[in-house]
Amino acid sequence: MGKLKTIAKDTAIYGLSSIVGRFLNYLLVPLYTAQLSAASGGYGVITNMYAYVALILVILTFGMETTYFRFTNKSHTDSEVVYSTTLISVGSISALFAALVLIFITPISQVMGYGDHPEYVWVMALTVAIDAFLCIPFAHLRQEKKAIKFAALKLLNIVVSILLNVIYFAWMDGKDVGYAFYINLVCTVMLALCLITEYTGFRWVFDRQLLRSMLSYSWPILVLGIAGILNQTADKMLFPYIYKDGDMLEQLGIYGACSKIAMIMAMITQAFRFAYEPIVFSGVKDKGQREMYEQAMKYFIIFTLLAFLMVVGYIDILKYIVRNPDYWVGLKVVPVVMAAEIMMGIYFNLSFWYKLIDKTIWGAWFSGIGCVVLLAVNFLFVPKYGFMACAWGGVAGYGVAMVTSYIVGQKYYPLNYPLKEIAYYTIFAVVAFVVMMLLREHLPMWLSIVCNTGFIVLFVGMIIKKDLIKIKKYA
């Protein structure tokens, strides 16, 4: 069980880069919302464009990150050949994508609704193509346990991005949303140069037979990834086509800005994933591995529930991340989006059973079903309820994927999760959340924050009393 200690240490390092990086990125939210009013729809453009970017990034990497971890740890494969084959395949697809966008930029930008600003589209296309290629060197750093280098480069990228954005939007008082995309491209190119040692100094070998085997493993992960990212971004891409009121971009901007506050949960899940995934595949035959999965799930849920209570408890302070009060009408989406992120994290934890037995097709089914549910909620309810339906669509989609994965997983790869202990913490968190919301409505802000702090301290006390000794044991 010493691996839990490794997971905790690496999660802390990855989490530092992710949390500090996202915190620094939060600085862009008050910057953008101050310079780009809600009514202008500028932040709505950013929200919409980055939703497309997230989907395209998944398509261009086509599941090869997870596939790389799986194949590089197989005894009969040469890890160097696996790495170079992965680099060449992802790099080739990314270059082809960028070329096609540049060739057909006019019709593509018109279909996306940016016919007057095709530069938004081609700049982001180049950026995402480079980012997709860089996903593999970053996966290599994780595989080689170079967490510090990984974190340092991620932080460097974000710090430079912040500085350039501050120079343009604050110092120069800029208001052209396109510069947000130009800056992103500059930072991505810089990151590619910093990673040059990760794609030099070894034999570049392209093994077609190996690629065929990798693709047979990765294509269900691609479907899973597309469905999964659609669960996160489909609402932001579809909103302009479903919500027909004239303030569409304003509403999308409000939703996107307030959802940023909930992204602390995405940071925790991402940091956990970065640390956990390589360890799972490298120790697949170790004794006690199943117990490690069970306990990792429990502690993941405990600490995400703690994060949920902290964000909800201090929402009246955190709302100043979104500097312009015109956006605060969307704060009600924060707990809903966070709940969806928790479900996504649980689903990620549940996903390893089918990856370890090479039945990744199950993941495609689960994510696909969840995606259909999300899309149905959006199409049915967004026209009437606006962005709140988007938030609840995420809960519905991830909830269905989570439950179906658990039920089927217990048949093919049964694990004895400590459900009673998980339920104990979950019930307390739900009750505390309801009380916090009632107090927020009926008490002065300062008093409700004091009461909320009491609930958070009580939750931490429960962890210390019930699980601190166990955490030390597993470490």
N, C-alpha and C positions, 0 to 999 in steps of 0.2 A: 504493500500500500504506500510505499515511499513515492510512488508516481503521483499521488495526490499532492505531495509537497512540490514536486516538479511542476505540476499543472498550476498550482497556486503561485509559484515563483514566476513562471513564464507569463501567466495571466496578468500578474502585477506589472511586468515589464511591458507586455503588449498593451495592457490596459492603461499604463502611464502614457504611452504614446497616443493611444486612442482617445483617452479621456482628456488629457492636456491638449491634444490636437483638436478634438471636437470643441473643447472649451475656447481655444483660440479662434476656432471657426465660428463659434457663437458670436465673437466680436463682429463678424461680418453681418450678422442679423440686425443688430442695432444700427450698423453702418448703412446697410442697404435700406432698411425700413425708414431711416431718417432722411436719406437722399431720394428714395423712391416711394412716394406716397402710395397708400393702398389704392386710391382711386386711379392712379396712373397705370396700374397693372404691371409695373416693372418687376416686382417680386413674383408676380404670377408667371411671367415669362421665365424667370430663373427656375421656379418650381417645376414648370412644365418641361423645360429643356433637360434638367438634371434627371427627371423621371425617365426620359428617353435614353439618356446616357447610361443609367443603371441597367436598363434592359439590354441595351446593345453590348455592354461590357460582359454580361453573362453569356450572350450568344457567341461573342468572339472568343471567349476562353473555353467554351463548349465542354465544361466539366473537367478540364485537363489539370486543374490544381489538385483536386482530390485524386484523380487518376494517377497523377505523378507520385503522390504519396504512396498509393497502393502498389504501384509497379516498382518503385525504387526500393521497396522493402521486401520484394519477392526474391527468394534465394537464387533463382535461376536467371535473373536479369542483371545486366550491367547498369549500375545507377548513372554512370556518365552518359551512356547511350540513351537511357530513358530521358535524361535531362535535355540533351541536345535535340533529340527527336521531338520532344515537347516544345522546345523553343522554336524550332523550325516550323512546326505545324501551326502553332498559334500566331507566330510572326507572319507567316504567309497569308493566312486568312485575314489578319488585321490589315495588312498592306492592301489586299484586294478590296476590302470594304472601303478603305479610305479613297482608293482610286475610283471606285464606282460612284461614291458620293460626289466627288469632284467633277466627274463626267456628267452626272445627271443632277447637278445642284439645283437647277431652276425648277424642274417639276417636283423634286423632293421638298424643297422649301415651300413651294406653293401648297402642296398637300398638307404640310404641317402647320400652315397658317402664317408662315414667315416669308411670304413672297417679297415683301418690301425689305427684308433683312436676311438675305441668303447667307451673309457672313456668320450669323449665329449658328447656322447649320454646319457649314464646312469647317469652321474653327472647332466646334465641339466634336465633329467627326474625326478630325486629325487627333484631337486630344484623347478620345476614347480608344482609338486604334493603338496609340502608343501605350496607354494605360493597360490595355489588354495584354500586350506583349510583356510589359513589366510585371504583370501578375505572376509570371513563372519565375523570374529571378527572386521575387519576394517569397514565393513558395519555397524556393531553394534555400533561402536564408532560414526559414522556419525549419526545414528538414535538417539543416546543419546545426540547429540550435543556436543560431546567431541572432538571438532576440534583441540584443543591445544595438547591433548595427541596423536591424530592421526598424526598431523604434526611433533611432537617431535620424535615419533618412526620412521616415514619415513625418517626424517633427520638423525637420529642415524644410521639407516641402510646404508644410502648412505655415510656418513662420514667414517664409519668403512670400507666400500668397497673401498673408495678412498685411505685410509691409507694403506690397504693391497696391493692394486694394485701398489701404489707408492713404497712400500717396495720391491716388487718383480721386477716390470718392470723398475724402475728407480734406486733404491739403489743397488739391486742385478744384475741389467742389464740383467734381464731375457727376453727371446724371445720365450718361449713356450706358444702359445695361450691357451693351455689347462688350465693354471693357472687362466685365467680370469673366467673360469667356476667353478673351485674349490673355488675361493674366493666368488663367488656368492652363492654357497651352504652354506659355512660357515656363511655368513651374514644372509641368510634366516633362518638357525637354530637358530641363535642368536635372530632374531626377534620373532620367535615362542616362545622362552623362555620369552621374554619381555612381550608377550601378554597373559601369563598364567592366569592372573586374569580375562580375558575375556571369558575363557571357564572353569572356576571353580566357585564355590560358588552359584550354582543354580541347580535346578532339571533337570537332563538329561532325557528328555522324547522324545520318538519317536512315533509320531502319523501318522499311515499309511494312514488314511483317509484324514488327513490334507495334507500329502505329495501328494496324488493323485490330490487334488484340486490345490496344488501349481504347480505340474508338468503340469497340463492342461493349467495353465497360463504361465508357464515359457518356454515350448518347442518352441513356436513361437519366444520368445526372444532369445533362443539358436540359432535358425536358423538365426535370425536377427544378433546376435552377430558373428556367424561364417561368414556370408556374409560380415558384417562390418569389421571384422578383416582381412578377405581375401582382402578387398579393400585396407588395409594398408600393408599387408605382402605378398600377393600372388606373387607379382612381384619378391620379394627377394627369395622366395622359388622356383619359376619356372625359374628364370633367368639361373641357371646352366643347365637346360634341354632345354631351348629355344635358348639361345645365345651360338653358337657353336664355336666361335673363341677361340684360345688358351689362350687369356688373360682374360678368363671369370672371375676368382676370383679377378683379378686386377680391372676389370671394376665394379664388384659387390662391392668391397671394396671402390672404389671411390664414387660410388652412395650412399652407406651407410654412409660414412664419411661426405659427403657434405649435405646429408639429415638431419644430426644431427643439422646443423645450423638452419634449418627450424622448428625445434621441439619446438621453443618458442610458436608456435600456438597450438601445442598439449598440452603444459603446461596450457595455458589459458583455453582451452576447458575442460581439465581434472579438473582443479580447479573449474570451473563453474559447472561442472557436480556434483562434490562431494558436493557442497553447495546447488545446486538447486533441485536435485532429492528428498531428504527427505522432503523438504518444499512443493514441488508440491503434493506429496501423502498425507502429513499430513493435508493440507488445501484444499482438493478437494471440500468441500462444502462451503467454505468461500465466502462471497460476495466480488466482486471485483477481484476474482481470475483470471478471463479471462483477465482483463486489465493488471494484473501483468504479465501474459504470453506475452502479446503484447509488453509491455515496456521492459521486460527482453530480448526479441529477438532483439529489436532495439539497446539497449545499448551493448549487446554482439557483434553485428556486428560492431558498431562504434569502440569499443576498439580492436577488432581483426584487423580491417583495420588500426588502428593506429600502432599496433604491426607489421603489414605487411610492412608499410612504413618505420618504424624504422629499421627493419632488412634489407630491400632492400637498404635503404639510407646509411647504415653503413656496407654494405657487405664487403667493402675493409678493414675494421678493423676486422669484425667478422670472416673473412676467416682465421685468425691466430689461431682460435680454432683448425683448422686442420693444424697441425704444418708443415707437409711435403708438399712443393709446388707441388709435383708430383700429389697430389690429387685435386689441385685447378681447374683442367680442368672440374670438375663436378659442379662448383659453379652455372652454368646456371640452375641447377635443383631447386635451392632454392626457387625462387618466384613461380614456378609451384607447388612444394610440399606444400608451404604455402597456395596457393589458394585452393588446395584440402583440406587442414586442415580446412580452413574457411568454406567450403561447408559441411564438416563433422560436424562441430559445429552447423551450421544452421540446418542440418538434425536432429541432436540430439535435438535441441529446438523444432523442428516440431514433434518429436516422441511422445510427451506426450499425444496427443489427443487420439491415439489408446490404450495407456496404461491405461488412465483414464476411458475409456469406456469398458475395458477388451476385446479389439479386437486386441490383439497383433499379430494376424496372418497377419495383414496388414503390420506390420514392416518386417515380414519375406519376404513378396512379394517385398516390396520396396528395401530392402537390397539385396535380391536375384537378382532382375533385374539389380541393380547397379553392383553387382559382375560379372554377365554375361558380361556386357559391358566392365568392367575392364579386364576380362580375354580375351575377344575378341581383345581388343586393344593390349594387351601384345603378344598374339600369332601371330597377324597379323604384328605388327610393330617392336617388339624387335629384331628379326633377322636382320633387316636392320638398325634401328636407335638406338639400344642399350638401355642404361638406361634412355635416354630422353623419350622413349616410355613408360617406367614404370611410370615416373612422370605424363605424360599426361593421362595415363590410370586411375590414381587416380582421376584426375579432371573429366574425363568422367563418371566414376563410381559414385562418390559422387554427381556430378551434376544431373545425372538422378534420383538417389534416392531422392535427395532434392526436385526436381521439382515435381515428382510424389507424394511424401508425402504431399506437399503443396496443390496440386490440389485436391486430394481425401480428405484431412483433411478439406478443406473448405466446403465440402459437408456434412461430418458427425459431425464435431466439428468446426464450422466457427469462426474465430477470425479476428478482424479488425486490422491487423498489419499496422503500419504507413509506408506504402510502399513508399510514396513520400519522406518522410524524410530519409528513408534508401537509396533510389536511389540517393538522393542528396549527401550523404557522399560517396557512392560507386563510382559514376561517378568521383567525385573529386579524389578519391584514384587511380582509373584506369588511369586518365590523368596524375596525379603526377608520377605514376610508369613509364609510357611510357617516360615522360620527363627525369626522373632520369636515365633511361637506356641509353637514347641518350647522356646525359651529361657525363655519365661514359665513353662512347666511344670517346668523342671528347675533353674532358677537362682534365687537370692534376688532379690526385686523390684528392689533398687537396681542390681544387676549386670545384670539383663535390660534395664533402662531405659538403662544406659550403652551396652550393645551395640546396642540399638535406635537410639540417637542416632547411633551410627557408621553404620548403614545409611542413615539419613536424610541425614546429611552427605554420604555417598557418592553418593546419588541427586542431591542438589543439585549436587555436583561434576560429575556427568555432564551436567546441564543447562548448567552454565557452560561446560564444555569443548566440548560438541557444538552448543549452540544459542544461546549468549549473543550471538555475533556476528550470527546470523541474526535474532534478536529485535530487535537494534538496527537492522538493515537494514530490516526490515518496519515498524518504528516510524517 
